[in-house]
Amino acid sequence: MLELRGYYSSEARRMLRFLQLRERRLPAHAQGAANGEGIKNQFFFITNLNSIEREKLFFMSEEINRKVVILGSGPAGLTAAIYAARAELAPLVIEGPQPGGQLTITTDVENYPGFAEGITGPELMNEFRAQAERFGTEFLSVWIDRVDLSQRPFTLYGKASKDSREITTIIKVETLIISTGASAKWLGVKGEEPAPAGLGGNGVSACATCDGFFFRGKPIVVAGGGDTAMEEANYLTRFASKVTVVHRRGELRASRIMQERAFKNEKIEFLWNTEIREILGDAARGVTGIQIYNNQNQKESVLPTEGVFVAIGHQPNTELFKGLLEMDEVGYLKTEGRTMKTNIPGVFACGDAQDDYYRQAITAAGTGCMAAIDAERFLSESE
Ligand SMILES: Cc1cc2nc3c(=O)[nH]c(=O)nc-3n(C[C@H](O)[C@H](O)[C@H](O)COP(=O)(O)OP(=O)(O)OC[C@H]3O[C@@H](n4cnc5c(N)ncnc54)[C@H](O)[C@@H]3O)c2cc1C
C-alpha cells in the first residue's frame, strides 16, 4: 500500500487515504491502473502541490510476499495460474502491459481445441482469466522493471508502466514462473498497426499457422528473406492462390535447404531489392495492396494483394533476465530437458519466452501447465 513519509499535512494524509479507499472499490481488474503512479498523480492534482512541495514528498513502495508469482498473463501464464491455484498455492499473476497476451490483438482463433466454432482472441483469454480467478488467482497490473534472482526469496521490482520512473511495488517470491512471451518484429510501416488504427488482424499478420487459413484462394505477400519467411511462404501456398516474397536484398538469408524448397514451389514468386513502404486498404475491405519501392531503380509502385504476412522474426520478452538466466543468442530462455526449470532453482520459464519453434497458444498453455507442476514439486521438496 502506498503511504506518505516525511513532509505531509493531515489534509494530505486524509486525501491519500480517500484515494486508496476509492481505488479498492473498483473491480479488481481496474485497480492496478490507478495503483502507485495513478494514485500519486491524482493526489498531486487534487492537493494542488507545487513542484517544490512534491519534491519533499516520499512514497513508500507496496511490498507483497508470495509463494508463486507468474510473470505474464498470456496462455502460458494463465494456464500456470489455473494449475497453481488448484494446487492451493495462491498464485499472483502479473499482467503487465498486455493483459491476456498476444491473442488479445487477434480476431478469430480457430485452432484452439474445445471451441468447435472458433472464438475471438480476447474472448478466449477472458475465459482463461475467469478460470484462473475461479480458483483464487490474484492479479496485479504492473510492469516488472528489474529482478533480483541472486537469493530466495527472489525480488521483483514493479512500476505502474514501462515509462514511469518510480518503483511502486516490491514482490518477494519463493518460486517465479516466467511467461513474458515474445513479440513479432514488424516492418514499422503505415497500415501495419493493429486494427482499428491499421490493418493488423484485418489482412496483416505475423503468424501463417494462425491466419493462413483465412486466405484461401487469395494472392498474398510475405515480407522477409530468412528461414522464417521461407517457412511461412511454403506453408501459405497450401491456401493462397499465389505467394509473393518481397525482400529488400538481392539474395535470401535463409538456409540453402529452405531456399531450394521455396524456389521449387511454383506458387511462390520473388520480388528482389524491394521494400514495403505502406500497406494499403481500409477497415471495410481489409488489405488491398502494398506500396513498394525498388531500391535499385528507385521506382515506387503498387502491388495488389489481399494479405501481408510479416516474417522477419520474433523477439522474446526476456531483456529483464539478461545476464541472470541462461538464454540462446536470440534471447529465448533455456529450460532443462523435458522440464520447465531454468538454470536457477525455483525459477521456471514457459510459453513463447522459451519456445522459438512452435509459438502457439496451445503449446504455450501446455508448457504453462508443466511449469506450474514443476514449481509445485519444487516447493514441496524444499519444505
Ligand atoms: C496476431 C496474432 C495472432 C495469433 N493467432 C494465433 C492463433 O490463432 N492460434 C494460436 O495458437 N496462436 C496464435 N498466436 C500465437 C499466440 O498468441 C502465442 O503463441 C501465445 O500468446 C504465447 O503465449 P505466452 O503466454 O507465452 O505469451 P504472450 O501471449 O506473449 O503473453 C506475454 C505476457 O507477458 C507480459 N509481460 C511481458 N513482459 C512483461 C514485464 N516486463 N512485466 C510484466 N509483464 C510482462 C505481457 O503483458 C503478457 O501478458 C497469434 C499471435 C499473434 C501475434
The ligand as a Tripos MOL2 file, in Angstrom:
@<TRIPOS>MOLECULE
LIG
   53    58     1     0     0
SMALL
NO_CHARGES

@<TRIPOS>ATOM
      1 C1         -1.7370  -11.5710  -34.2730 C.3       1 LIG1
      2 C2         -1.5030  -12.9270  -33.6550 C.ar      1 LIG1
      3 C3         -2.3900  -13.9490  -33.9220 C.ar      1 LIG1
      4 C4         -2.1890  -15.2080  -33.3480 C.ar      1 LIG1
      5 N1         -3.0870  -16.2000  -33.6040 N.ar      1 LIG1
      6 C5         -2.9290  -17.4130  -33.0250 C.ar      1 LIG1
      7 C6         -3.8780  -18.4530  -33.2530 C.ar      1 LIG1
      8 O1         -4.8510  -18.2810  -33.9970 O.2       1 LIG1
      9 N2         -3.6560  -19.6480  -32.6410 N.ar      1 LIG1
     10 C7         -2.5770  -19.8690  -31.8250 C.ar      1 LIG1
     11 O2         -2.4550  -20.9680  -31.2720 O.2       1 LIG1
     12 N3         -1.6520  -18.9000  -31.6040 N.ar      1 LIG1
     13 C8         -1.8110  -17.6860  -32.1950 C.ar      1 LIG1
     14 N4         -0.8680  -16.7110  -31.9920 N.ar      1 LIG1
     15 C9          0.3070  -17.0310  -31.1680 C.3       1 LIG1
     16 C10        -0.0660  -16.9550  -29.6600 C.3       1 LIG1
     17 O3         -0.7120  -15.7340  -29.4190 O.3       1 LIG1
     18 C11         1.1770  -17.0820  -28.8070 C.3       1 LIG1
     19 O4          1.8410  -18.2820  -29.1030 O.3       1 LIG1
     20 C12         0.8020  -17.0700  -27.3160 C.3       1 LIG1
     21 O5          0.0750  -15.9100  -26.9860 O.3       1 LIG1
     22 C13         2.0520  -17.1610  -26.4270 C.3       1 LIG1
     23 O6          1.6040  -17.1330  -25.1140 O.3       1 LIG1
     24 P1          2.5450  -16.6880  -23.8960 P.3       1 LIG1
     25 O7          1.6700  -16.8460  -22.6950 O.co2     1 LIG1
     26 O8          3.8220  -17.4200  -23.9470 O.co2     1 LIG1
     27 O9          2.8920  -15.1540  -24.1180 O.3       1 LIG1
     28 P2          2.0860  -13.8580  -24.5370 P.3       1 LIG1
     29 O10         0.7270  -14.1660  -25.0340 O.co2     1 LIG1
     30 O11         3.0040  -13.1080  -25.4350 O.co2     1 LIG1
     31 O12         1.9380  -13.0480  -23.1490 O.3       1 LIG1
     32 C14         3.0440  -12.4170  -22.5530 C.3       1 LIG1
     33 C15         2.6080  -11.7210  -21.2700 C.3       1 LIG1
     34 O13         3.7470  -11.2280  -20.5790 O.3       1 LIG1
     35 C16         3.5000   -9.9270  -20.0870 C.3       1 LIG1
     36 N5          4.7980   -9.2480  -19.9290 N.ar      1 LIG1
     37 C17         5.8500   -9.2110  -20.7970 C.ar      1 LIG1
     38 N6          6.8760   -8.5110  -20.2730 N.ar      1 LIG1
     39 C18         6.4790   -8.1030  -19.0260 C.ar      1 LIG1
     40 C19         7.1040   -7.3430  -17.9820 C.ar      1 LIG1
     41 N7          8.3670   -6.8680  -18.0640 N.pl3     1 LIG1
     42 N8          6.3910   -7.0870  -16.8550 N.ar      1 LIG1
     43 C20         5.1330   -7.5720  -16.7100 C.ar      1 LIG1
     44 N9          4.5090   -8.3170  -17.6620 N.ar      1 LIG1
     45 C21         5.1730   -8.5770  -18.8080 C.ar      1 LIG1
     46 C22         2.5600   -9.3100  -21.1190 C.3       1 LIG1
     47 O14         1.8070   -8.2470  -20.5710 O.3       1 LIG1
     48 C23         1.6850  -10.5260  -21.4670 C.3       1 LIG1
     49 O15         0.6090  -10.6110  -20.5650 O.3       1 LIG1
     50 C24        -1.0500  -15.4450  -32.5300 C.ar      1 LIG1
     51 C25        -0.1410  -14.4070  -32.2790 C.ar      1 LIG1
     52 C26        -0.3650  -13.1480  -32.8240 C.ar      1 LIG1
     53 C27         0.6070  -12.0340  -32.5300 C.3       1 LIG1
@<TRIPOS>BOND
     1     1     2 1
     2     2     3 ar
     3     2    52 ar
     4     3     4 ar
     5     4     5 ar
     6     4    50 ar
     7     5     6 ar
     8     6     7 ar
     9     6    13 1
    10     7     8 2
    11     7     9 ar
    12     9    10 ar
    13    10    11 2
    14    10    12 ar
    15    12    13 ar
    16    13    14 ar
    17    14    15 1
    18    14    50 ar
    19    15    16 1
    20    16    17 1
    21    16    18 1
    22    18    19 1
    23    18    20 1
    24    20    21 1
    25    20    22 1
    26    22    23 1
    27    23    24 1
    28    24    25 2
    29    24    26 1
    30    24    27 1
    31    27    28 1
    32    28    29 2
    33    28    30 1
    34    28    31 1
    35    31    32 1
    36    32    33 1
    37    33    34 1
    38    33    48 1
    39    34    35 1
    40    35    36 1
    41    35    46 1
    42    36    37 ar
    43    36    45 ar
    44    37    38 ar
    45    38    39 ar
    46    39    40 ar
    47    39    45 ar
    48    40    41 1
    49    40    42 ar
    50    42    43 ar
    51    43    44 ar
    52    44    45 ar
    53    46    47 1
    54    46    48 1
    55    48    49 1
    56    50    51 ar
    57    51    52 ar
    58    52    53 1
@<TRIPOS>SUBSTRUCTURE
     1 LIG1         1 GROUP 0 **** ****
